Amino acid sequence: MHDASVRLAIRVRPGAGRTAVGGAHDGALVVRVAARAVDGKATEAALAAVAGAFGVRRSAVALVTGATSRTKVVEVEGADPAVLADLLAR
């Protein structure tokens, strides 16, 4: 487990066929979620997907900015920076 936290930009793509994390859009990590962008459902699904991709609990992922934007900044406690590099390269 890593003690450090990683702050990163994510680009949420709601309404995808399936949830997936990987790839980059203008330097932000792309998070595809099946949930629609209604009542914060896509944001919550994206935060859960990021937690799963980094192998941390959902409570370790915090939204910093961008609650209503497709591009958000999140902070992941205990994240391995090498995992981020791998996800961006997909």
C-alpha beads as a LAMMPS data file, in Angstrom:
LAMMPS data file: protein, C-alpha beads

90 atoms
89 bonds

1 atom types
1 bond types

-500.0 500.0 xlo xhi
-500.0 500.0 ylo yhi
-500.0 500.0 zlo zhi

Masses

1 110.0

Atoms # bond

1 1 1 0.000 0.000 0.000
2 1 1 1.251 3.465 -0.805
3 1 1 0.953 6.275 1.716
4 1 1 0.995 9.086 -0.825
5 1 1 -1.987 10.463 -2.655
6 1 1 -2.162 11.141 -6.366
7 1 1 -4.124 14.078 -7.771
8 1 1 -5.200 13.646 -11.361
9 1 1 -7.590 14.952 -13.974
10 1 1 -10.219 12.568 -15.315
11 1 1 -12.439 12.928 -18.367
12 1 1 -15.797 11.260 -17.784
13 1 1 -17.660 9.753 -20.741
14 1 1 -21.171 8.882 -19.523
15 1 1 -23.522 6.524 -21.330
16 1 1 -20.810 4.076 -22.418
17 1 1 -21.663 0.474 -23.176
18 1 1 -19.569 -0.648 -20.217
19 1 1 -17.467 0.927 -17.480
20 1 1 -13.760 1.178 -18.339
21 1 1 -10.763 3.217 -17.199
22 1 1 -7.878 3.893 -19.540
23 1 1 -6.536 6.173 -22.200
24 1 1 -5.950 9.908 -22.242
25 1 1 -7.896 12.955 -23.428
26 1 1 -5.870 16.210 -23.322
27 1 1 -3.720 14.699 -20.567
28 1 1 -6.687 13.550 -18.463
29 1 1 -7.401 9.904 -17.666
30 1 1 -10.494 8.732 -19.574
31 1 1 -13.213 7.077 -17.473
32 1 1 -16.121 5.545 -19.389
33 1 1 -19.235 4.799 -17.342
34 1 1 -22.585 3.269 -18.247
35 1 1 -24.452 5.697 -15.973
36 1 1 -26.016 8.794 -17.514
37 1 1 -25.057 12.301 -16.432
38 1 1 -28.188 12.766 -14.302
39 1 1 -28.247 13.659 -10.587
40 1 1 -24.523 12.975 -10.186
41 1 1 -24.854 9.311 -11.134
42 1 1 -22.073 9.457 -13.755
43 1 1 -19.740 11.247 -11.330
44 1 1 -20.331 8.654 -8.604
45 1 1 -19.841 5.808 -11.089
46 1 1 -16.616 7.430 -12.336
47 1 1 -15.214 7.782 -8.812
48 1 1 -16.035 4.128 -8.093
49 1 1 -14.381 3.082 -11.379
50 1 1 -11.235 5.063 -10.533
51 1 1 -11.113 3.385 -7.113
52 1 1 -11.382 -0.026 -8.760
53 1 1 -8.693 0.773 -11.312
54 1 1 -6.262 1.825 -8.580
55 1 1 -7.224 -1.026 -6.270
56 1 1 -8.316 1.227 -3.402
57 1 1 -11.563 1.640 -1.464
58 1 1 -14.152 4.033 -2.902
59 1 1 -13.709 6.212 0.205
60 1 1 -10.054 6.770 -0.820
61 1 1 -11.155 8.680 -3.945
62 1 1 -12.244 12.292 -3.428
63 1 1 -13.639 14.740 -5.974
64 1 1 -11.596 17.958 -5.811
65 1 1 -13.192 20.020 -8.598
66 1 1 -15.593 19.575 -11.505
67 1 1 -18.788 18.197 -9.946
68 1 1 -20.852 19.256 -12.981
69 1 1 -18.113 19.117 -15.632
70 1 1 -16.992 16.164 -17.732
71 1 1 -13.403 17.007 -16.789
72 1 1 -12.848 16.569 -13.062
73 1 1 -9.915 16.604 -10.668
74 1 1 -9.795 13.760 -8.160
75 1 1 -7.422 12.785 -5.386
76 1 1 -6.689 9.102 -4.794
77 1 1 -5.257 8.163 -1.395
78 1 1 -2.814 5.256 -1.438
79 1 1 -2.539 5.202 -5.233
80 1 1 0.523 3.891 -7.019
81 1 1 1.778 6.447 -9.585
82 1 1 2.925 3.543 -11.778
83 1 1 -0.718 2.417 -12.094
84 1 1 -1.655 5.895 -13.337
85 1 1 1.085 5.777 -15.975
86 1 1 -0.180 2.348 -17.099
87 1 1 -3.799 3.520 -17.312
88 1 1 -2.894 6.617 -19.324
89 1 1 -0.912 4.488 -21.794
90 1 1 -3.899 2.218 -22.617

Bonds

1 1 1 2
2 1 2 3
3 1 3 4
4 1 4 5
5 1 5 6
6 1 6 7
7 1 7 8
8 1 8 9
9 1 9 10
10 1 10 11
11 1 11 12
12 1 12 13
13 1 13 14
14 1 14 15
15 1 15 16
16 1 16 17
17 1 17 18
18 1 18 19
19 1 19 20
20 1 20 21
21 1 21 22
22 1 22 23
23 1 23 24
24 1 24 25
25 1 25 26
26 1 26 27
27 1 27 28
28 1 28 29
29 1 29 30
30 1 30 31
31 1 31 32
32 1 32 33
33 1 33 34
34 1 34 35
35 1 35 36
36 1 36 37
37 1 37 38
38 1 38 39
39 1 39 40
40 1 40 41
41 1 41 42
42 1 42 43
43 1 43 44
44 1 44 45
45 1 45 46
46 1 46 47
47 1 47 48
48 1 48 49
49 1 49 50
50 1 50 51
51 1 51 52
52 1 52 53
53 1 53 54
54 1 54 55
55 1 55 56
56 1 56 57
57 1 57 58
58 1 58 59
59 1 59 60
60 1 60 61
61 1 61 62
62 1 62 63
63 1 63 64
64 1 64 65
65 1 65 66
66 1 66 67
67 1 67 68
68 1 68 69
69 1 69 70
70 1 70 71
71 1 71 72
72 1 72 73
73 1 73 74
74 1 74 75
75 1 75 76
76 1 76 77
77 1 77 78
78 1 78 79
79 1 79 80
80 1 80 81
81 1 81 82
82 1 82 83
83 1 83 84
84 1 84 85
85 1 85 86
86 1 86 87
87 1 87 88
88 1 88 89
89 1 89 90
